[in-house]
Amino acid sequence: MPRTISEKALLTMKASQYMNASQRQFFRKRLAALAHDCEQHIGSARNNLQTPAQADPLDAAVEEGPAAISYALWRAKKPCWGKFVAP
């Protein structure tokens, strides 16, 4: 297993070392961290969308705007999710 390099070391590597085993390991870890963050954000957005029913229609209307925005963000990120998760 190749050693994981730092971002500083990655940026100083020569062009001949492009995407060697160490660099692939660096990006694999970076993408795994991004996927984890994305998964947490999507889970949070999903929980926010499951709001309890309001007795007052005006209260429901006030909450509808932020819920719609959260849903739109979730919908936009969902297609990218399959690119991060290994089959």
N, C-alpha and C positions, 0 to 999 in steps of 0.2 A: 504494500500500500504506500503510495507516494506521500511525502510529508506535505502538510498544509502550509502554504506560504502566506506572508502578510500582504496587504494591499500595496504597501510601499515597495516591497520586493517585487511584486508583480509588475508594477509600473516601471521599474528600472531594468527589467529583463530585456535581453536582446531580441530582435525580430526573429532570429533563427530558432528561438525557444518558444515561438508562438504556439499556444495551446498544447504544451507538453503535459505530462501527467500531473505535475504540481499545479499548473494553472487550471486544469480541468477539475481537480479536487477543490481548489479555491472557489471556482464558480459553482460547483455542485453544492458546497456548503452555503454559499451566498443565496442560491436559488431556494434551498431548503428553508433558510431563515425567512426569505420573502414569502414563500408558500405558507409557512406557519403564521406569519403576521396577517396574511390575506385570509386565511382560514378563521382566525380569531375575529377579524373585522366582519367577515360575512356572518359568522355566528352571532355576533353582537347586533348586526343589522337585522338579522332574522328574528332575534328576540324582541327587538324594538318594534318590529312590525306586528307582533302578536299582542296588541294592546287590548285590554278588556273593553267590552262594550260600554259606552257612556249612556247614562240616562238622559242627559241633556244633549239635543242635537247640535247646539252651538259648540259644546266642548268637543264633540266628535269632529266637527268641521275644523276646529283649531288644530287638532292633532293630525288631521289628514295631510296637510302640507309637508311637514317633516317626514311623515311615513312614506309619502310618495317619493320624496328625494332619496330616502334610504333605500327604497325598493329599486329606484332607477340606478343607483350606484351598485347595488348587489347584482342587478341584471347585467350591467356593463362589465363587471369583474368576473362573472360566472364563466364566460367562454374561455377566459385566460387560465382558469383554474386547472383544466386538464393538461395544460402545458407544463405545470409544475409538479403534478402528482405522477409518480411512476406507475405504470400499469401493473 
